[in-house]
Amino acid sequence: MAAGIFLFDIYLSKGEEWPVAGVFFVFLFLCACLAFYLRAWKQRWVFGFLAGSAFFLWGGLRVWQERTFVTYQWGENPKVYRGIVQTVPEKRGKTFRAEVYVTDEYVGNGKLKQVGRTILLSWMPDSLQKSLSCGDNLCFYARVTRPFSEKKLTGFDYADYLLRKGISGTALAYAGHWHRLNKKSSLGLLQQARLCQQKVVEIYRNWPLDEEVRSVVSALTIGDKSELTAELKEVYSAAGASHVLALSGLHIGILSGLLCVFLYPLTYLRHGRRLLSVCVILLLWGFAYVSGLSASVVRAVVMCSLYVLGSFFSEERFAGIHSLVLSAFLMLAYNPFYLFDVSFQLSFAAVSSILAFYPLCVRLLTVKNRLLRYLWTLLCVSFSAQLGTFPFVLVYFGSFPTYFLLANLVVSPLAVCIFSLALAALFFSSVPLLGSGLVQLLNTVTSGLNQCMWSVQQMYGSQITSIYLSAFQAFLLIGALVCVYRCWRAGAGRKAYDWYRLLLVCQFFVLACWVRQLQPTPACLSFFRSEVYTSQGQDVSTHTSDSGLMQIGNIRVGLLDDDRWSTCRASWRLPLDYAYICRGFKGNLTRLNELFEIHQVILDASLSSGYRERLIKECQLLKISYTDLSVCGSYSVVL
């Protein structure tokens, strides 16, 4: 099913004939499977092949279906829409942003056209309107567009990223172009969970915590990362402890361990162990609700729930892999786009690697001392998880923390302390002395964690950067890790030699691809999102200047985003290869042409449609070539 999702999404996502043909083949294969299965046991391989083909096609149909539900042909001009705010609005500079479910589009003469798509709406504050909140109905006038792909410039396809998040487009509503309706929609389960998460965040804000401490506590306990600064994220990433800031399996494991300790007296009852497991699962789902039902938390709780259920019906050593595979299958059946989510890939890679490599690592050394055995176990778990996520980290981030083992020796016990202190402070907040004392202790422990991560990040060679792998190289590296596991498990037996040969072949291909990637690539000059970039391979840099005038190589560029040139005079015109006009520029090209000898004008997508049309007409009158980024997204030239 995962192979069908991947291949259909990459190669066959636009084929309208595939759903009908796919349904036919799925039906045909299922019938053939049943026929061959009932006919002869010797032909069971045919049953397996046909059943696998049926799931392959099912995965392809599911991803095509999800793309159909998300995509929508938005008009080129601004229109009036009506929608419902789906998420808690967050402030982004001078604007607010939230996901809005667009219900209808006004087509004129009092008629409405049903839309039924989710967009990412940004709006400017309006003093005449009340602020929007989750569940509000609103009417807005804006131009909804699908973001342009940035893959050629930055290697990241933002448009496809939003589509896989279920977002059909983006829009910006200016002040006076949106109106909050009096009617308020009933909140769904997800909206109620997000509001509950914000209430906990408000409680944290009322506590006397430092800003960095509060941001870490909010991220570590309920998954709210809105207050984390870029500098703090970089410190944790360089130390190899960024996973502690993303609410996931680690935190669910900590919470389940704490709940098992507190509810241990239930084991003295009849069927007490099963009763304990059920209570822990119910409380974990309650925690997932309080933390906003984020995808990573739901994934971890589903995996934990299936692990408990699997332990009821199978041996303990098989429950882990069964629950892992079943949770992945159920999540992909629900939403096939989970397969492309980075956190989904990292989570399942880490858990799979722990299940595979941890038993092998922990047997390398026999430790009798309890404290040393705990440290050795912690190191084995950290090493196993890092080994499985290593290919994915290099593909997506291009860096690797070298002191991750040292950092995790500190992170894991302090994360348990912070989690326990936060829960205790919330529970005993009404008790004057005890509540304030717990909050102060929480502030001290979290500050200590931040200081430790900063110290690790400051160590020499704490992070290896600019090591990017392609998807094919990562696939080969995963194959090499599988070979390492099989060789390690087989030992020095005869079967190990075949795996050694395969390992050498994989390593040869990885090395060949890496050497090929080292070949020099031409540098490009790009204009995108009111910025001027130069890129060469994976290295991207931004160019700025106080005057807006820059010379990059032999190319003269002018970034025009203010009104400084409207009052200037010149005795001779300055040659300018590219005049990049962005939002904030005031004036006209006729006046600008008196100052500069412009070869080409680039109009940014941030310009209003009316002003852009006026500038295009001026370019045509002055016979200056132009490029409209609202049509092509970005513009690049080879240096």
Secondary structure as a PSIPRED ss2 file (coil, helix, strand):
# PSIPRED VFORMAT (PSIPRED V4.0)

   1 M C   1.000  0.000  0.000
   2 A H   0.000  1.000  0.000
   3 A H   0.000  1.000  0.000
   4 G H   0.000  1.000  0.000
   5 I H   0.000  1.000  0.000
   6 F H   0.000  1.000  0.000
   7 L H   0.000  1.000  0.000
   8 F H   0.000  1.000  0.000
   9 D H   0.000  1.000  0.000
  10 I H   0.000  1.000  0.000
  11 Y H   0.000  1.000  0.000
  12 L C   1.000  0.000  0.000
  13 S C   1.000  0.000  0.000
  14 K C   1.000  0.000  0.000
  15 G C   1.000  0.000  0.000
  16 E C   1.000  0.000  0.000
  17 E C   1.000  0.000  0.000
  18 W H   0.000  1.000  0.000
  19 P H   0.000  1.000  0.000
  20 V H   0.000  1.000  0.000
  21 A H   0.000  1.000  0.000
  22 G H   0.000  1.000  0.000
  23 V H   0.000  1.000  0.000
  24 F H   0.000  1.000  0.000
  25 F H   0.000  1.000  0.000
  26 V H   0.000  1.000  0.000
  27 F H   0.000  1.000  0.000
  28 L H   0.000  1.000  0.000
  29 F H   0.000  1.000  0.000
  30 L H   0.000  1.000  0.000
  31 C H   0.000  1.000  0.000
  32 A H   0.000  1.000  0.000
  33 C H   0.000  1.000  0.000
  34 L H   0.000  1.000  0.000
  35 A H   0.000  1.000  0.000
  36 F H   0.000  1.000  0.000
  37 Y H   0.000  1.000  0.000
  38 L H   0.000  1.000  0.000
  39 R H   0.000  1.000  0.000
  40 A C   1.000  0.000  0.000
  41 W H   0.000  1.000  0.000
  42 K H   0.000  1.000  0.000
  43 Q H   0.000  1.000  0.000
  44 R H   0.000  1.000  0.000
  45 W H   0.000  1.000  0.000
  46 V H   0.000  1.000  0.000
  47 F H   0.000  1.000  0.000
  48 G H   0.000  1.000  0.000
  49 F H   0.000  1.000  0.000
  50 L H   0.000  1.000  0.000
  51 A H   0.000  1.000  0.000
  52 G H   0.000  1.000  0.000
  53 S H   0.000  1.000  0.000
  54 A H   0.000  1.000  0.000
  55 F H   0.000  1.000  0.000
  56 F H   0.000  1.000  0.000
  57 L H   0.000  1.000  0.000
  58 W H   0.000  1.000  0.000
  59 G H   0.000  1.000  0.000
  60 G H   0.000  1.000  0.000
  61 L H   0.000  1.000  0.000
  62 R H   0.000  1.000  0.000
  63 V H   0.000  1.000  0.000
  64 W H   0.000  1.000  0.000
  65 Q H   0.000  1.000  0.000
  66 E H   0.000  1.000  0.000
  67 R H   0.000  1.000  0.000
  68 T H   0.000  1.000  0.000
  69 F H   0.000  1.000  0.000
  70 V H   0.000  1.000  0.000
  71 T C   1.000  0.000  0.000
  72 Y C   1.000  0.000  0.000
  73 Q C   1.000  0.000  0.000
  74 W C   1.000  0.000  0.000
  75 G C   1.000  0.000  0.000
  76 E C   1.000  0.000  0.000
  77 N C   1.000  0.000  0.000
  78 P C   1.000  0.000  0.000
  79 K E   0.000  0.000  1.000
  80 V E   0.000  0.000  1.000
  81 Y E   0.000  0.000  1.000
  82 R E   0.000  0.000  1.000
  83 G E   0.000  0.000  1.000
  84 I E   0.000  0.000  1.000
  85 V E   0.000  0.000  1.000
  86 Q C   1.000  0.000  0.000
  87 T C   1.000  0.000  0.000
  88 V C   1.000  0.000  0.000
  89 P C   1.000  0.000  0.000
  90 E E   0.000  0.000  1.000
  91 K E   0.000  0.000  1.000
  92 R E   0.000  0.000  1.000
  93 G C   1.000  0.000  0.000
  94 K C   1.000  0.000  0.000
  95 T E   0.000  0.000  1.000
  96 F E   0.000  0.000  1.000
  97 R E   0.000  0.000  1.000
  98 A E   0.000  0.000  1.000
  99 E E   0.000  0.000  1.000
 100 V E   0.000  0.000  1.000
 101 Y E   0.000  0.000  1.000
 102 V E   0.000  0.000  1.000
 103 T E   0.000  0.000  1.000
 104 D E   0.000  0.000  1.000
 105 E E   0.000  0.000  1.000
 106 Y E   0.000  0.000  1.000
 107 V E   0.000  0.000  1.000
 108 G E   0.000  0.000  1.000
 109 N C   1.000  0.000  0.000
 110 G C   1.000  0.000  0.000
 111 K E   0.000  0.000  1.000
 112 L E   0.000  0.000  1.000
 113 K E   0.000  0.000  1.000
 114 Q E   0.000  0.000  1.000
 115 V E   0.000  0.000  1.000
 116 G E   0.000  0.000  1.000
 117 R E   0.000  0.000  1.000
 118 T E   0.000  0.000  1.000
 119 I E   0.000  0.000  1.000
 120 L E   0.000  0.000  1.000
 121 L E   0.000  0.000  1.000
 122 S E   0.000  0.000  1.000
 123 W E   0.000  0.000  1.000
 124 M C   1.000  0.000  0.000
 125 P C   1.000  0.000  0.000
 126 D C   1.000  0.000  0.000
 127 S C   1.000  0.000  0.000
 128 L C   1.000  0.000  0.000
 129 Q C   1.000  0.000  0.000
 130 K C   1.000  0.000  0.000
 131 S C   1.000  0.000  0.000
 132 L C   1.000  0.000  0.000
 133 S C   1.000  0.000  0.000
 134 C C   1.000  0.000  0.000
 135 G C   1.000  0.000  0.000
 136 D E   0.000  0.000  1.000
 137 N E   0.000  0.000  1.000
 138 L E   0.000  0.000  1.000
 139 C E   0.000  0.000  1.000
 140 F E   0.000  0.000  1.000
 141 Y E   0.000  0.000  1.000
 142 A E   0.000  0.000  1.000
 143 R C   1.000  0.000  0.000
 144 V C   1.000  0.000  0.000
 145 T E   0.000  0.000  1.000
 146 R C   1.000  0.000  0.000
 147 P C   1.000  0.000  0.000
 148 F C   1.000  0.000  0.000
 149 S C   1.000  0.000  0.000
 150 E E   0.000  0.000  1.000
 151 K H   0.000  1.000  0.000
 152 K H   0.000  1.000  0.000
 153 L H   0.000  1.000  0.000
 154 T H   0.000  1.000  0.000
 155 G C   1.000  0.000  0.000
 156 F E   0.000  0.000  1.000
 157 D C   1.000  0.000  0.000
 158 Y H   0.000  1.000  0.000
 159 A H   0.000  1.000  0.000
 160 D H   0.000  1.000  0.000
 161 Y H   0.000  1.000  0.000
 162 L H   0.000  1.000  0.000
 163 L H   0.000  1.000  0.000
 164 R H   0.000  1.000  0.000
 165 K C   1.000  0.000  0.000
 166 G C   1.000  0.000  0.000
 167 I C   1.000  0.000  0.000
 168 S C   1.000  0.000  0.000
 169 G E   0.000  0.000  1.000
 170 T E   0.000  0.000  1.000
 171 A E   0.000  0.000  1.000
 172 L E   0.000  0.000  1.000
 173 A E   0.000  0.000  1.000
 174 Y C   1.000  0.000  0.000
 175 A C   1.000  0.000  0.000
 176 G C   1.000  0.000  0.000
 177 H C   1.000  0.000  0.000
 178 W E   0.000  0.000  1.000
 179 H E   0.000  0.000  1.000
 180 R E   0.000  0.000  1.000
 181 L E   0.000  0.000  1.000
 182 N E   0.000  0.000  1.000
 183 K E   0.000  0.000  1.000
 184 K E   0.000  0.000  1.000
 185 S C   1.000  0.000  0.000
 186 S C   1.000  0.000  0.000
 187 L C   1.000  0.000  0.000
 188 G C   1.000  0.000  0.000
 189 L H   0.000  1.000  0.000
 190 L H   0.000  1.000  0.000
 191 Q H   0.000  1.000  0.000
 192 Q H   0.000  1.000  0.000
 193 A H   0.000  1.000  0.000
 194 R H   0.000  1.000  0.000
 195 L H   0.000  1.000  0.000
 196 C H   0.000  1.000  0.000
 197 Q H   0.000  1.000  0.000
 198 Q H   0.000  1.000  0.000
 199 K H   0.000  1.000  0.000
 200 V H   0.000  1.000  0.000
 201 V H   0.000  1.000  0.000
 202 E H   0.000  1.000  0.000
 203 I H   0.000  1.000  0.000
 204 Y H   0.000  1.000  0.000
 205 R H   0.000  1.000  0.000
 206 N H   0.000  1.000  0.000
 207 W C   1.000  0.000  0.000
 208 P C   1.000  0.000  0.000
 209 L C   1.000  0.000  0.000
 210 D C   1.000  0.000  0.000
 211 E H   0.000  1.000  0.000
 212 E H   0.000  1.000  0.000
 213 V H   0.000  1.000  0.000
 214 R H   0.000  1.000  0.000
 215 S H   0.000  1.000  0.000
 216 V H   0.000  1.000  0.000
 217 V H   0.000  1.000  0.000
 218 S H   0.000  1.000  0.000
 219 A H   0.000  1.000  0.000
 220 L H   0.000  1.000  0.000
 221 T H   0.000  1.000  0.000
 222 I H   0.000  1.000  0.000
 223 G C   1.000  0.000  0.000
 224 D C   1.000  0.000  0.000
 225 K C   1.000  0.000  0.000
 226 S C   1.000  0.000  0.000
 227 E C   1.000  0.000  0.000
 228 L C   1.000  0.000  0.000
 229 T C   1.000  0.000  0.000
 230 A H   0.000  1.000  0.000
 231 E H   0.000  1.000  0.000
 232 L H   0.000  1.000  0.000
 233 K H   0.000  1.000  0.000
 234 E H   0.000  1.000  0.000
 235 V H   0.000  1.000  0.000
 236 Y H   0.000  1.000  0.000
 237 S H   0.000  1.000  0.000
 238 A H   0.000  1.000  0.000
 239 A H   0.000  1.000  0.000
 240 G C   1.000  0.000  0.000
 241 A C   1.000  0.000  0.000
 242 S H   0.000  1.000  0.000
 243 H H   0.000  1.000  0.000
 244 V H   0.000  1.000  0.000
 245 L H   0.000  1.000  0.000
 246 A C   1.000  0.000  0.000
 247 L C   1.000  0.000  0.000
 248 S C   1.000  0.000  0.000
 249 G H   0.000  1.000  0.000
 250 L H   0.000  1.000  0.000
 251 H H   0.000  1.000  0.000
 252 I H   0.000  1.000  0.000
 253 G H   0.000  1.000  0.000
 254 I H   0.000  1.000  0.000
 255 L H   0.000  1.000  0.000
 256 S H   0.000  1.000  0.000
 257 G H   0.000  1.000  0.000
 258 L H   0.000  1.000  0.000
 259 L H   0.000  1.000  0.000
 260 C H   0.000  1.000  0.000
 261 V H   0.000  1.000  0.000
 262 F H   0.000  1.000  0.000
 263 L C   1.000  0.000  0.000
 264 Y H   0.000  1.000  0.000
 265 P H   0.000  1.000  0.000
 266 L H   0.000  1.000  0.000
 267 T H   0.000  1.000  0.000
 268 Y H   0.000  1.000  0.000
 269 L C   1.000  0.000  0.000
 270 R C   1.000  0.000  0.000
 271 H C   1.000  0.000  0.000
 272 G H   0.000  1.000  0.000
 273 R H   0.000  1.000  0.000
 274 R H   0.000  1.000  0.000
 275 L H   0.000  1.000  0.000
 276 L H   0.000  1.000  0.000
 277 S H   0.000  1.000  0.000
 278 V H   0.000  1.000  0.000
 279 C H   0.000  1.000  0.000
 280 V H   0.000  1.000  0.000
 281 I H   0.000  1.000  0.000
 282 L H   0.000  1.000  0.000
 283 L H   0.000  1.000  0.000
 284 L H   0.000  1.000  0.000
 285 W H   0.000  1.000  0.000
 286 G H   0.000  1.000  0.000
 287 F H   0.000  1.000  0.000
 288 A H   0.000  1.000  0.000
 289 Y H   0.000  1.000  0.000
 290 V H   0.000  1.000  0.000
 291 S C   1.000  0.000  0.000
 292 G C   1.000  0.000  0.000
 293 L C   1.000  0.000  0.000
 294 S C   1.000  0.000  0.000
 295 A H   0.000  1.000  0.000
 296 S H   0.000  1.000  0.000
 297 V H   0.000  1.000  0.000
 298 V H   0.000  1.000  0.000
 299 R H   0.000  1.000  0.000
 300 A H   0.000  1.000  0.000
 301 V H   0.000  1.000  0.000
 302 V H   0.000  1.000  0.000
 303 M H   0.000  1.000  0.000
 304 C H   0.000  1.000  0.000
 305 S H   0.000  1.000  0.000
 306 L H   0.000  1.000  0.000
 307 Y H   0.000  1.000  0.000
 308 V H   0.000  1.000  0.000
 309 L H   0.000  1.000  0.000
 310 G H   0.000  1.000  0.000
 311 S H   0.000  1.000  0.000
 312 F H   0.000  1.000  0.000
 313 F H   0.000  1.000  0.000
 314 S C   1.000  0.000  0.000
 315 E C   1.000  0.000  0.000
 316 E H   0.000  1.000  0.000
 317 R H   0.000  1.000  0.000
 318 F H   0.000  1.000  0.000
 319 A H   0.000  1.000  0.000
 320 G H   0.000  1.000  0.000
 321 I H   0.000  1.000  0.000
 322 H H   0.000  1.000  0.000
 323 S H   0.000  1.000  0.000
 324 L H   0.000  1.000  0.000
 325 V H   0.000  1.000  0.000
 326 L H   0.000  1.000  0.000
 327 S H   0.000  1.000  0.000
 328 A H   0.000  1.000  0.000
 329 F H   0.000  1.000  0.000
 330 L H   0.000  1.000  0.000
 331 M H   0.000  1.000  0.000
 332 L H   0.000  1.000  0.000
 333 A H   0.000  1.000  0.000
 334 Y H   0.000  1.000  0.000
 335 N C   1.000  0.000  0.000
 336 P H   0.000  1.000  0.000
 337 F H   0.000  1.000  0.000
 338 Y H   0.000  1.000  0.000
 339 L H   0.000  1.000  0.000
 340 F H   0.000  1.000  0.000
 341 D C   1.000  0.000  0.000
 342 V H   0.000  1.000  0.000
 343 S H   0.000  1.000  0.000
 344 F H   0.000  1.000  0.000
 345 Q H   0.000  1.000  0.000
 346 L H   0.000  1.000  0.000
 347 S H   0.000  1.000  0.000
 348 F H   0.000  1.000  0.000
 349 A H   0.000  1.000  0.000
 350 A H   0.000  1.000  0.000
 351 V H   0.000  1.000  0.000
 352 S H   0.000  1.000  0.000
 353 S H   0.000  1.000  0.000
 354 I H   0.000  1.000  0.000
 355 L H   0.000  1.000  0.000
 356 A H   0.000  1.000  0.000
 357 F H   0.000  1.000  0.000
 358 Y H   0.000  1.000  0.000
 359 P H   0.000  1.000  0.000
 360 L H   0.000  1.000  0.000
 361 C H   0.000  1.000  0.000
 362 V H   0.000  1.000  0.000
 363 R C   1.000  0.000  0.000
 364 L C   1.000  0.000  0.000
 365 L C   1.000  0.000  0.000
 366 T C   1.000  0.000  0.000
 367 V C   1.000  0.000  0.000
 368 K C   1.000  0.000  0.000
 369 N C   1.000  0.000  0.000
 370 R H   0.000  1.000  0.000
 371 L H   0.000  1.000  0.000
 372 L H   0.000  1.000  0.000
 373 R H   0.000  1.000  0.000
 374 Y H   0.000  1.000  0.000
 375 L H   0.000  1.000  0.000
 376 W H   0.000  1.000  0.000
 377 T H   0.000  1.000  0.000
 378 L H   0.000  1.000  0.000
 379 L H   0.000  1.000  0.000
 380 C H   0.000  1.000  0.000
 381 V H   0.000  1.000  0.000
 382 S H   0.000  1.000  0.000
 383 F H   0.000  1.000  0.000
 384 S H   0.000  1.000  0.000
 385 A H   0.000  1.000  0.000
 386 Q H   0.000  1.000  0.000
 387 L H   0.000  1.000  0.000
 388 G H   0.000  1.000  0.000
 389 T H   0.000  1.000  0.000
 390 F H   0.000  1.000  0.000
 391 P H   0.000  1.000  0.000
 392 F H   0.000  1.000  0.000
 393 V H   0.000  1.000  0.000
 394 L H   0.000  1.000  0.000
 395 V H   0.000  1.000  0.000
 396 Y H   0.000  1.000  0.000
 397 F C   1.000  0.000  0.000
 398 G C   1.000  0.000  0.000
 399 S C   1.000  0.000  0.000
 400 F E   0.000  0.000  1.000
 401 P E   0.000  0.000  1.000
 402 T C   1.000  0.000  0.000
 403 Y C   1.000  0.000  0.000
 404 F H   0.000  1.000  0.000
 405 L H   0.000  1.000  0.000
 406 L H   0.000  1.000  0.000
 407 A H   0.000  1.000  0.000
 408 N H   0.000  1.000  0.000
 409 L H   0.000  1.000  0.000
 410 V H   0.000  1.000  0.000
 411 V H   0.000  1.000  0.000
 412 S H   0.000  1.000  0.000
 413 P H   0.000  1.000  0.000
 414 L H   0.000  1.000  0.000
 415 A H   0.000  1.000  0.000
 416 V H   0.000  1.000  0.000
 417 C H   0.000  1.000  0.000
 418 I H   0.000  1.000  0.000
 419 F H   0.000  1.000  0.000
 420 S H   0.000  1.000  0.000
 421 L H   0.000  1.000  0.000
 422 A H   0.000  1.000  0.000
 423 L H   0.000  1.000  0.000
 424 A H   0.000  1.000  0.000
 425 A H   0.000  1.000  0.000
 426 L H   0.000  1.000  0.000
 427 F H   0.000  1.000  0.000
 428 F C   1.000  0.000  0.000
 429 S C   1.000  0.000  0.000
 430 S C   1.000  0.000  0.000
 431 V C   1.000  0.000  0.000
 432 P H   0.000  1.000  0.000
 433 L H   0.000  1.000  0.000
 434 L H   0.000  1.000  0.000
 435 G H   0.000  1.000  0.000
 436 S H   0.000  1.000  0.000
 437 G H   0.000  1.000  0.000
 438 L H   0.000  1.000  0.000
 439 V H   0.000  1.000  0.000
 440 Q H   0.000  1.000  0.000
 441 L H   0.000  1.000  0.000
 442 L H   0.000  1.000  0.000
 443 N H   0.000  1.000  0.000
 444 T H   0.000  1.000  0.000
 445 V H   0.000  1.000  0.000
 446 T H   0.000  1.000  0.000
 447 S H   0.000  1.000  0.000
 448 G H   0.000  1.000  0.000
 449 L H   0.000  1.000  0.000
 450 N H   0.000  1.000  0.000
 451 Q H   0.000  1.000  0.000
 452 C H   0.000  1.000  0.000
 453 M H   0.000  1.000  0.000
 454 W H   0.000  1.000  0.000
 455 S H   0.000  1.000  0.000
 456 V H   0.000  1.000  0.000
 457 Q H   0.000  1.000  0.000
 458 Q H   0.000  1.000  0.000
 459 M C   1.000  0.000  0.000
 460 Y C   1.000  0.000  0.000
 461 G C   1.000  0.000  0.000
 462 S C   1.000  0.000  0.000
 463 Q E   0.000  0.000  1.000
 464 I E   0.000  0.000  1.000
 465 T C   1.000  0.000  0.000
 466 S C   1.000  0.000  0.000
 467 I C   1.000  0.000  0.000
 468 Y C   1.000  0.000  0.000
 469 L C   1.000  0.000  0.000
 470 S C   1.000  0.000  0.000
 471 A H   0.000  1.000  0.000
 472 F H   0.000  1.000  0.000
 473 Q H   0.000  1.000  0.000
 474 A H   0.000  1.000  0.000
 475 F H   0.000  1.000  0.000
 476 L H   0.000  1.000  0.000
 477 L H   0.000  1.000  0.000
 478 I H   0.000  1.000  0.000
 479 G H   0.000  1.000  0.000
 480 A H   0.000  1.000  0.000
 481 L H   0.000  1.000  0.000
 482 V H   0.000  1.000  0.000
 483 C H   0.000  1.000  0.000
 484 V H   0.000  1.000  0.000
 485 Y H   0.000  1.000  0.000
 486 R H   0.000  1.000  0.000
 487 C H   0.000  1.000  0.000
 488 W H   0.000  1.000  0.000
 489 R H   0.000  1.000  0.000
 490 A H   0.000  1.000  0.000
 491 G C   1.000  0.000  0.000
 492 A C   1.000  0.000  0.000
 493 G C   1.000  0.000  0.000
 494 R C   1.000  0.000  0.000
 495 K C   1.000  0.000  0.000
 496 A H   0.000  1.000  0.000
 497 Y H   0.000  1.000  0.000
 498 D H   0.000  1.000  0.000
 499 W H   0.000  1.000  0.000
 500 Y H   0.000  1.000  0.000
 501 R H   0.000  1.000  0.000
 502 L H   0.000  1.000  0.000
 503 L H   0.000  1.000  0.000
 504 L H   0.000  1.000  0.000
 505 V H   0.000  1.000  0.000
 506 C H   0.000  1.000  0.000
 507 Q H   0.000  1.000  0.000
 508 F H   0.000  1.000  0.000
 509 F H   0.000  1.000  0.000
 510 V H   0.000  1.000  0.000
 511 L H   0.000  1.000  0.000
 512 A H   0.000  1.000  0.000
 513 C H   0.000  1.000  0.000
 514 W H   0.000  1.000  0.000
 515 V H   0.000  1.000  0.000
 516 R H   0.000  1.000  0.000
 517 Q H   0.000  1.000  0.000
 518 L C   1.000  0.000  0.000
 519 Q C   1.000  0.000  0.000
 520 P C   1.000  0.000  0.000
 521 T C   1.000  0.000  0.000
 522 P C   1.000  0.000  0.000
 523 A C   1.000  0.000  0.000
 524 C E   0.000  0.000  1.000
 525 L E   0.000  0.000  1.000
 526 S E   0.000  0.000  1.000
 527 F E   0.000  0.000  1.000
 528 F E   0.000  0.000  1.000
 529 R C   1.000  0.000  0.000
 530 S C   1.000  0.000  0.000
 531 E E   0.000  0.000  1.000
 532 V E   0.000  0.000  1.000
 533 Y E   0.000  0.000  1.000
 534 T E   0.000  0.000  1.000
 535 S E   0.000  0.000  1.000
 536 Q E   0.000  0.000  1.000
 537 G C   1.000  0.000  0.000
 538 Q C   1.000  0.000  0.000
 539 D E   0.000  0.000  1.000
 540 V E   0.000  0.000  1.000
 541 S E   0.000  0.000  1.000
 542 T E   0.000  0.000  1.000
 543 H E   0.000  0.000  1.000
 544 T C   1.000  0.000  0.000
 545 S C   1.000  0.000  0.000
 546 D C   1.000  0.000  0.000
 547 S C   1.000  0.000  0.000
 548 G C   1.000  0.000  0.000
 549 L E   0.000  0.000  1.000
 550 M E   0.000  0.000  1.000
 551 Q E   0.000  0.000  1.000
 552 I E   0.000  0.000  1.000
 553 G C   1.000  0.000  0.000
 554 N C   1.000  0.000  0.000
 555 I E   0.000  0.000  1.000
 556 R E   0.000  0.000  1.000
 557 V E   0.000  0.000  1.000
 558 G E   0.000  0.000  1.000
 559 L E   0.000  0.000  1.000
 560 L E   0.000  0.000  1.000
 561 D C   1.000  0.000  0.000
 562 D C   1.000  0.000  0.000
 563 D C   1.000  0.000  0.000
 564 R H   0.000  1.000  0.000
 565 W H   0.000  1.000  0.000
 566 S H   0.000  1.000  0.000
 567 T H   0.000  1.000  0.000
 568 C C   1.000  0.000  0.000
 569 R C   1.000  0.000  0.000
 570 A C   1.000  0.000  0.000
 571 S C   1.000  0.000  0.000
 572 W C   1.000  0.000  0.000
 573 R C   1.000  0.000  0.000
 574 L E   0.000  0.000  1.000
 575 P E   0.000  0.000  1.000
 576 L E   0.000  0.000  1.000
 577 D E   0.000  0.000  1.000
 578 Y E   0.000  0.000  1.000
 579 A E   0.000  0.000  1.000
 580 Y E   0.000  0.000  1.000
 581 I E   0.000  0.000  1.000
 582 C C   1.000  0.000  0.000
 583 R C   1.000  0.000  0.000
 584 G C   1.000  0.000  0.000
 585 F C   1.000  0.000  0.000
 586 K C   1.000  0.000  0.000
 587 G C   1.000  0.000  0.000
 588 N C   1.000  0.000  0.000
 589 L H   0.000  1.000  0.000
 590 T H   0.000  1.000  0.000
 591 R H   0.000  1.000  0.000
 592 L H   0.000  1.000  0.000
 593 N H   0.000  1.000  0.000
 594 E C   1.000  0.000  0.000
 595 L C   1.000  0.000  0.000
 596 F E   0.000  0.000  1.000
 597 E E   0.000  0.000  1.000
 598 I E   0.000  0.000  1.000
 599 H E   0.000  0.000  1.000
 600 Q E   0.000  0.000  1.000
 601 V E   0.000  0.000  1.000
 602 I E   0.000  0.000  1.000
 603 L E   0.000  0.000  1.000
 604 D C   1.000  0.000  0.000
 605 A C   1.000  0.000  0.000
 606 S C   1.000  0.000  0.000
 607 L C   1.000  0.000  0.000
 608 S C   1.000  0.000  0.000
 609 S H   0.000  1.000  0.000
 610 G H   0.000  1.000  0.000
 611 Y H   0.000  1.000  0.000
 612 R H   0.000  1.000  0.000
 613 E H   0.000  1.000  0.000
 614 R H   0.000  1.000  0.000
 615 L H   0.000  1.000  0.000
 616 I H   0.000  1.000  0.000
 617 K H   0.000  1.000  0.000
 618 E H   0.000  1.000  0.000
 619 C H   0.000  1.000  0.000
 620 Q H   0.000  1.000  0.000
 621 L H   0.000  1.000  0.000
 622 L H   0.000  1.000  0.000
 623 K C   1.000  0.000  0.000
 624 I C   1.000  0.000  0.000
 625 S E   0.000  0.000  1.000
 626 Y E   0.000  0.000  1.000
 627 T E   0.000  0.000  1.000
 628 D E   0.000  0.000  1.000
 629 L H   0.000  1.000  0.000
 630 S H   0.000  1.000  0.000
 631 V H   0.000  1.000  0.000
 632 C H   0.000  1.000  0.000
 633 G C   1.000  0.000  0.000
 634 S C   1.000  0.000  0.000
 635 Y E   0.000  0.000  1.000
 636 S E   0.000  0.000  1.000
 637 V E   0.000  0.000  1.000
 638 V E   0.000  0.000  1.000
 639 L C   1.000  0.000  0.000
